[in-house]
């Protein structure tokens, strides 16, 4: 069956509900036509809920009911749609602690926690970073030769006991830099060329985005997903192109074009 994924931290509460369950035309401002939710898209397949710990409490109750009843109801509809979906959820939070702090529903936690796979951080098996980097390099640059892979491995060894705070994403970014630079440098690539360690401690804390800022970010993410195609973005949001243009203009963020 289909494999459908969504990052629960990437959307506002309202948009996340629409993404998961869909909506009926006219159910809210800008909902120009019916929209199928991801539960329906994943019927007879798998729905991957990434960063489930970021889901608002108010939406967790609706998710729990959908899992228990195996039915979903689009926003603005009284009709329930049966779905047969396997759920896989991931989080970097300790959900047991989140339950204790009343930031995650205990009933949803036990409904999801049937089989738990705990992924160790990369620092726990940093000795294997060279092997993993080679595999990533082969995927990103299939034409790379043995000498490329050996050189990359030797560079990573120089990191010694580095604790890899960015885990696999950080390792993959290093390999991506290596693959991007390799064809263009006449000298051997150095560790300084590919290893970027920003001083996170000195960066000021970002304030939480306003509702308008979050809505704009969500729309921009859709533009990135659909490579700037306004028709596809408007269709995903369930609104017309003209409504999308007015929304961007109202938000006052950048150029609506």
N, C-alpha and C positions, 0 to 999 in steps of 0.2 A: 504493500500500500504506500500511500504518500508519506513523506516525511516533511512536516511543516514546523518551522521554528520561529520563535518570537522572543525578543529581549524585553522582559517586563519592566526594566528600568528606563527604557528608551521612550516611553509614552506617558502622557498625563493619564489620570484615572479615567477620564471620559473617553479618550482615544483608545486606551487599552481595552476597555469594555467593548467598544465597537469592533476593534480588531478581533477579539476572541469570539464574540457572540453574534456579530453582525447587527444590522439595523434595518428598519422599515423606512421607506420613503416618507419624509415629513415628520419623522420622530423627533428631530431637533433641527435647529437652524442650519441650513446648508445640506441637509440630507435629501438630495434631489431624487435618489432612486434607491431601491432595495440593495443591500450589500450583504453578501454571504460572509459569515465569520470563519475564523481559522478552525474552530471545532468542526464545522461542516466541511471545510477544505480537507481536513485530515481524516474524515470518516473512513473506516476500515484501514487506517494507517496509524501514524505516530505524530503526536503533538509534543514538541520540545519547548518547555517553559524555562528559558534561561533567566537567571537572577530572580527566581521566584520569591526570595526574601524581600525584594523591593516592592512587591505588589501591595497596594493599599488595603487596609483591613476591610473597608467597605466592599471591596471587590472580591475579597477572599471568600466571603459568604456565598456569593453567586457562583464562584468556581466550585466550591464544595458541593453545592446542590447539583451542579451539572455533572460532577463526577459520581455522585451517589445515584442520581436518577437516570443517568445516561441520556439526558435530554437537555437541549438548550433552547432559550427563548431570545429571539432577536429584540433589540431595543425598540420599543414602540409596538410590539406584537403581543398578542395573547395566545398565539399558537406555539406549541412546543414541538421541537424537531428531534427525533431520536438520532443519536450518534453512537458509533462504536469506535472508540479512540483509545489507543495506548498512550499513557502520559509518562513522559520523562521530564524531570525537573532538576535544575542545578542551581546552586547558590554558593557564594563564598562566605556566607554568614553561618554562625552556629545557631541553627533553628531552635534547638532546645533552649538556649539562652534567650532567643527572641520570644519564645512562648512564655518563659518565666517573666519577661519584661512586658508581656501583653502587647507585643508588636507583631505577633503571628498567631493565628488561631490554632488552638490545641487540637481541635477536631480535624482541621485541614492537615495539620502536621502528621497525625496518625493515619489519615486517609492516604496521604502520599507516601509515607515511609514504610513501604512494603519490602522493597529491596534497596539497601543503601550501599553505594560505592563511594568510599572515601578516597579522594585523589590526594596523594601526598604532594607537598610543594616540591618544586624542582630542586631546592637545596638539599632535600633528603636523599636524592640520588644524582647529585651533581657530577659524580664520576662518569655517568652515562651521557653527559651533555654532548661530548664529542660524537658519539654514535648517533644521537638524535639529530645533531646539526648536519651530519652527513646525509641522513635520510631527507631532511628538509631541503638541503641543497640540491639533491637529485630530483626532488619534486619541482623546485623552482627553476632549476637550470639543468635539464636532462643532459645537456651536452658537456657538463663539467667532467673533467678527467680526474684520475686518481691523485695527481699532484695537487689539484685544487682542494680536494677533500682532506688530504694530509696537512696542507698548509692551514686550512681552517681549523682543523683539530689542534694543531700546535699553538695557534693563537688562543684558543679557548683554554688550553692548559695553563697559559700565563695568568689566567684569572684566579688560579689557586682555589682558595676557600670562599670565593664570592658566594653570597647567599641568595642570589637570583630573586629579588623582591617582585619582579614582574613575571616570574614563572615562565611558562612556555611561550607566552606572547613576546616576552623580552628576548628569549633565545631566537625565536623566529625572526624578529626584527633585525637582530644582529646578522643572521644568515641572509636576510633580504638585502642588507647593505653590502654584504660581501658579494652577493651575486650581481648587484647593480654596478659595483665598482670594478669587479674583476676584468671585464673586457676593455676598460678605459684607462687604467693606470699602467704606466710603463715600468714602474717600480713595484716590488712586492707590497702587498697590502699589509699595513701594520694594525696592531690592536687599537691604536688611537683612531684609525679610520672608521672602524666599525663599532666600537664600544662607546656608547653615549650614556653617561650616568648623571642625570640632572640632580642638582642638590634640592631634593624635594623638601627638606626641612626649612629652607629659606623662602619657599614660595608662600605668598599670603593665602589665607583661606578664602575660597570663593563663597560669596553669598548665594543662597538658594535662588534660582531663577524665578521671576514672576510668572504668573499664569500666561501672560502674553508671550514672554520670552520662551517658555516651555512649548507653547503651541507653535511658535515660529521655528524652534529647533526641530520639532517633530515633522513639520512640513519640509524643512531643509533636508532632513534625513530621507524623506520620500523622494525628493529631487535627486539626491545622490543615488538612491537605489534604482531609480528609473532613468538615470543618466540625463537629467534635465528635461525630460519629456513631460510637459505640462498636462497633456491629455491623460497620460497614465496616472500622474499624481492626483489630478482631479477625480478620476475614476476610482482610485483607491480610497479617497476621502468621501466619495459618494456625493460630490458637488460638481457644478459646471465649471468650465474653464474661466468664465467671467467672474463667478463667485470666488474662485481661487485667487484671481488677480485682485479683486476688491479686498479679500481677506489679507493678502500680503500688504496691500497699500494701507489698510487700516492698522495693521500691526506696526507699520512704520519702520520696518527692518529692511534696509537695502532697497534694491531696485526690483520692482515686481516683474520686470522682464527677465 
